[in-house]
């Protein structure tokens, strides 16, 4: 067969045919026999590729705080006083330069400049300007690096989120977390290497998120993210059915995996191997997940630091605290999603609510990691799929306004894990429409994330349909100016 992975499986099939199921049964007995690995973040990698990391990593893990919908950089992280001076004037043609806009504003008679109604102030020794809507994030200005020149190729939500997470606007590619797990493997044999937490919004649900955003694409399915739910069972079907004992579950799993190994020896399909691996992982998670989700051991000081929502299951605050606990347990890629940043109208009302949801918990997470000595080896990323336009959607108004999607330039911040703290990088033009200095493409961002993990993004590849694929496709450069 043309796929290298299948060719490797043929040799394994021959080995299994000669040796029977003794080796697999022995390994399974070890996994189920009460001596499962309790490895932590400092222990050797499990099931990673040989030769990785390519060089000494700055970060051991990633926590991505993804703000789905497109937070307005112009109202949060990138002050533009020129918009105040140009209020209700047409966006100059010299700025737009004929670049495409969405169909939602294409029929407008004018693209009128819209300033922010929110004030920016300088924070920390670095003097980074941050909106009044993010006072807690402003309080950690000396710990973060604000990128103000990020740009993407997509203009609508689904392709833009897919592009951010997978490096392609088209569905079907592996997500960042899946690539990371494929290359580096796990640090804890009792938990998945890639965990996803999706916030439950207080009012509006926001746009839906498809599970393919944390999928494994054409990589073996064992590398896909595992979503932990906010209500009921954290992971579906993990608990044993009523009346089934732990020993009975063990016997059932042994029998099912024995049959799967027979099928694997005959068919050589790597997905069968993934199925065996995931069944074994699920058995171990029956013990590890309840302990992970139990917050009774957290001090009142820590709980209070994440804000009043931390006691509410599914809140961003609670998920941020769980992210820290997952990091402590050795989970390598932790993906949080918080939705409803898509403010085409009523931005003046909706944006403050969203900012309140995430401001204190995100800052508390950074402080919590630093206090525990984990920030230097944990890369934290906060941002969305794109920003918002410097012109109003509808008419310009100083009090009530909305903004359309804008991927030409937007802002996000990073902290820890090898990123220089207390700085801003890149600039947008006076209108916040185009990058002006040091543009950072999404593929550059992805290359930099992998670099912090000790991975050369050009060398982490997988052969599929006759070509080598990678997260950054054939693009991307490490943004070395922000790497410590």
N, C-alpha and C positions, 0 to 999 in steps of 0.2 A: 504494500500500500504506500501511497505517497506521503501520508502524514507520519512524521517521525515518532510521534507518541505511540501510534499503533505498532510501528516496527519494534519499539522497545518492549511492548506488551507481548509480542510473539515469543521473545526469549524468556520472558517470565512464565508464559504459558508452558513452554517446554520444561522449565524448572519445576513448576507445580505438578505437571503430569508425572514427573519422575519421583518426586518426593512425597506426593499425596498432600493431604491437608495438615500434616503434622506441624509444620512451621507456623501456618496461620492459626491453628488451634492453640498452639503454645503461646503465641503473642496475644491472642484474645483472652486466654486464661489469665495472663499477666495483667491485662487491662481491666478485667472484671473481678479480679481476685482480691481486691482490697488494698492493692499497692499501686494504685494509679498515680501518675506523676502529679506532684504538687509544685512544679517548677514556677519560679517567679520571673520578674523582668530581668534579672541578672543572669539567668541560666541559658544554656546553649539553645539555639534555634531548633525547632522540630519541623522536619519535612520541608525545609527550605532548599533552594537550588545550590548545588556545589559552587563554591567560588564567590558566593554572596555573603555579606556585603562586599562590593568591589573595593571599598576603601573604608577607613575608620569613620563610622557614622557620628554625626552630631546629635541626632535624635534616635531614640529607640521606638518611639510611637508617635502617632498623629491623632489630634482631636480636631475635627473639622466642624465648626459651628456654622452650618450653612443656612443663610437667611433667604428662603425661597420667595420669589416674587419680584426681586430687584429693589433693594433699599436705595433711597435717594441719597447719593453721595453729596449732592449740593445742599442738603439739609442736615447732614450728619458729620461728614469727614472732610469736605473740601470747600472751604468758604470762598465765595465769589462776589466781592463787593461791586465788581463791574456790572453785575446783573441788577443791582440796586440803581445804579446810574442809568442803566438802559431799560428800566422798567417800562413795559408795554410798547417798546419799540421793536421793530421787526429784527429777527435774528439776521445779521449781515450775511450776504451771499458769500463773502470771503471766508466766513467761518464754516458755513454748511458745505460749500463747494460741491453742490449737487449730490451729496451722499444720500442714500436711501433712508426713508422714514417709514413708519408703519402705516397701514391702511386706516388706522384709527384717527390719524391727524392729517393724512394726505389731502382730505377734502376741505380742511380748514382754509379760510381766506388768508389767514396770517399765522405766522409762528412768532408769537409775541413773547419777549423775554420776561421771565418770571423769577424774581429774587426769592430767597428764602425769608420767611418771617421769623426764623429762629436765630438767636444770637450765637456767635462763636467766641470762645475765650481760650487763652493759652493755658496750658497745663504742664506741670512738672518742670524739672530743670531744662528739659529739651525744648520747652515752649511750643509743643504741638498744639495747633488750634483744633478744638473739638466742639461740636454743637452742645448747646445747653440741654438737649434731649439725652445726652450720654454723659452725665456727670461722673458716674462710677468708672466708665471706661476712660474718661479724662483723667481720673485719679490714678490710673496705671499707665499714663502716657510714657513714663520713663522705662516701662517694661515692653512696650510694643513698637513695632515698625509699621507705619501707615503707608501703604502704596497708593498713590494718587494718579497713576498712569496706566492702570490695567485696562485692557481692551479685549473684546471677543469678536468672533465672526458672526454670531447669531443675533437676531433681533426679536425673537419671540421666545416664550418661556421654555417650552419643552425642548426644542433644539439647543437653547442656551444652557439649560441645566444639564442636559445630556453631554454637551460639549465640555462643561466644567468638570463633570464627574468621570467622563470616559475618554476625552480627547477627540471625540467625533460627534458631529451633530446627528448622525444616523444611529438608530438603535442597533444593538447587537454587539457592541464592543465591551470588553471588561472594564469595570469601574476601578478607580484608583485603589480602593481597599483590596479588591480582588488581585490586582497586579502586585500589591505589596505582600499579600499573603502568599501568592505564587512564588515570588522571589525570595522572601526572607523567612517564610514559615511562621510557626507559632512560637510564643514564649511561654505558654501555659497549655498543657495538654488537656486541661479540664474545662476550657472555655474556647469559643471560636476566636480566631485571630481578628475578625472583622465583624463589629457589632453596630447596629443602626438603631437610633432612638428618634421617633417622630413626635413632636410636641402636639398636644391637644389644645387648640386655640380656645380662648375664653368666649369669643363672640362669633366671628365668621371663621369658617373652616379653612379658607384659602384654597388655592388650586390643588388638585390631587397630585400625589406623587406615585409613580409607577415603580414596582419592585425591581425593574430592570436597571434603575439608577444605582442600585447596589448589587447588581447581578455580576455573574462571572463571564458573560458573553461566551466566547469560544474556548475559554479556559475550562478545565475540569470544574464541575459544579461544586466541588468541595470548597472552592475559593470564594463563593458568593457570600455576601453579608447576611448575617442573621438578625432579623428585626426583633427587638424586645418590645413587647406591648405595654401600654400604660395602664391597662385595666385587666382584671382577671389574671389568667395565667400569663406570665411574662413571655413564654415561648409556647406556642400551641402544640398540643399533643405530647408534651414532655412528661407530664405526670402519668403514672400508671393508672389504668382503668380501675374502677372500684372492684375490689375482690381479687386483684392480681398482686401477689407478693413480690418483693424484690428478687427473691430467688427464682420465682417463676418467670419474671421478666428476663433475668439472666439466662435462663434455659431457653426461652423463646428467641432471644437475640443470638445465642450460640447456634441454634438450629437454622435460623434465617441466614446468618452469615456463612454457615457451612454450605448452604444451597447456593448462595451468591458466589462463593469461591469456586464451586463446581462450574457455575455458569461463566465465571471469569476465565477459568482455565480453558473452557471450550470456545468462548467468543472473543476473548482478548479485548473487550470493550473497556476503556478506562473509566467510563461512567459507572460501571459496576463496582470498581474499586472505590470510587467516590462515595457510592451508596453504602458500602461497608464501613468506610471511614466515618461517615456522618452518623450512622447508626450507633457506632461505638462512642462517638462524641456525645450524642444525645443521652446515652446511658450515664456518662460521667457528669453531664450537666444537671442531671436530676439532683445531684448533691451540691454542685457548685453554685447554681443560679439562685436558689432560695436564700443562701447566705449573702450573696452579692446584693440582692434587692432589699435586704433587711437593713434599714437605716437606724435601728434602735441604738447601735453602738456609736453613732455620731454624736459629738458633743453639741450642747446648745449653742455654743459660740460659733461652731462651724455651720450649723443649720441656719442660724440667724444671718450669717454673712451672705448666704445665697438669696436672702430676701423672703418675704412672707409667702410666696407661692411654693416654696420648697416642700411644703407638706401636702401639696396637691399632686396626686399621681398624674403623670402626663404633661405637667407644666415644664417649660423650658428650664426653670430653676431646678426642679427635681432631676431632670435629665442631665443638667450640667454637673450636679453632684454625683450622679451615677456614672458620668463620664470619668470623673476623677477616680472613683472606686474601680471602674473597669481598667483604667490605666495602672492602678496599683496592683491589680491581679494579673497584669501581663498581657492584656488585650492590645494588639498592635495598632489597629486602625479603628477609631471610634467616630462614627458619623452621626451628628445631630442635625435634624431638619426643623426649622421653625418657619411656618408659612404665613402668608397674607401680607406681604410687603408690596403688593401690586396696587399702587395708589394713583389710579387715573383721575380720580376726583376725591374731594374731601380729605386731601393729604393732611391738612391742618388739624384734623380730628383723629385720623387713623394712625398717622406716623407716631405721635407721642405715645399712644397705647402700645404699639409694637416695641418702641424703644424701652418703655418701662418693663415690658416682659423680659427683655434680654440684657439690659444694661448692667444691673447689679449682679445677676448670676454669672455673666461672662467675666466681669472683673473679679468676682469672688473666686472663680475657677483658676484664673491666672495667679492670684494671691495664694490660694490654697496649695497649688502645685509648687509655688516657690517656697512656701513655708515648710513643705515636706521634702524639699531638696529634689523635686522632680521636674521643675520647669526647664532646667538646662537640657534635659533629655526627652522633653515632650514638646512637639511642635503644635502650637495652637493657631488655627486659622479662622477668621471671622469675615464673612462676606457673602454676597449673592451672585446670581448668574449675570447680572448687568446692573447699570444704574438707571437714572431717570433724566429726562431731557431738561435743558436749561430754558426751554420755552414751555408755555402752559398748554395743557390739553384743554381746549375751549379757550375762553378769554382770560387774559391776565388779570389778576386780582390780588391785592396785597393781603387780604385776609382769608379768602377761600380759593383754593386752586388745586389742580392735579397736574401730574407729569406723566408723559408717555415713556415707553421703554427706551433705553439708550445704552448701546453696547460699545460705542466708539471710545468712551473713556469712563471709568468709574473707580471707586476706591474700595479697599479692604485692608484689614490689618492682620499681622502675624506676630507671634511671640514665642520665646523659648526655642529649644531645639536647634540651636545653631544660627538663629537670626539675630542680627544686631539690634539691641533695644534702644529706645529713646530717639527715634529718627523718623523722618518722612523720606520717601523715595519717589522720584518722578513728579512731574507736574502736568496739569491740564492747562489749556489756554484760558484766557480771562473769562470766557463764557462757560467753561466746563464742558465743552463739546468735543474737543479733540485732544489727544496726548500732545504735550509740548516738549517735554524733556524725559529721556529714559523710559520710553514706552515698554510696558510689560504685557506681552501676549499671554493668553491662557496657557498655551503650550510652554511658555517660559516659566510660568508659575508652577506647572506640573513638574517640569524638569528640576526646578529648585526644591520642591518638596521631596522628590526622590533623592536628590543630592544630599539633603539633610539626613536621609535614612541610610546613606552610604551606597547609593545605587547610581551608576552611570545610566541615564535614561536611554542612551543609544544602544546599550548592551543588554537591557532587559527586554527580550523579544520572545515571541511565540509564533511558530510556523502554522499558518492556517490558509487553506485554499491556495497553496502554491507560493505564498509570500510571507516574509517575516513582518509581524505586526508589533507595535510598541504603543505605550500610552500616549506619547507625543507624536505619533505617526512619523513624518519625516521632518519635523520641525522642532523648535524649542531650543533655548539656550539658558543655562543656569544664570540667574541674576546674582552674580558674585559680589556685587557691591553691598548687598544686604546680608551676606553670609558672614558670620563672625569668624 
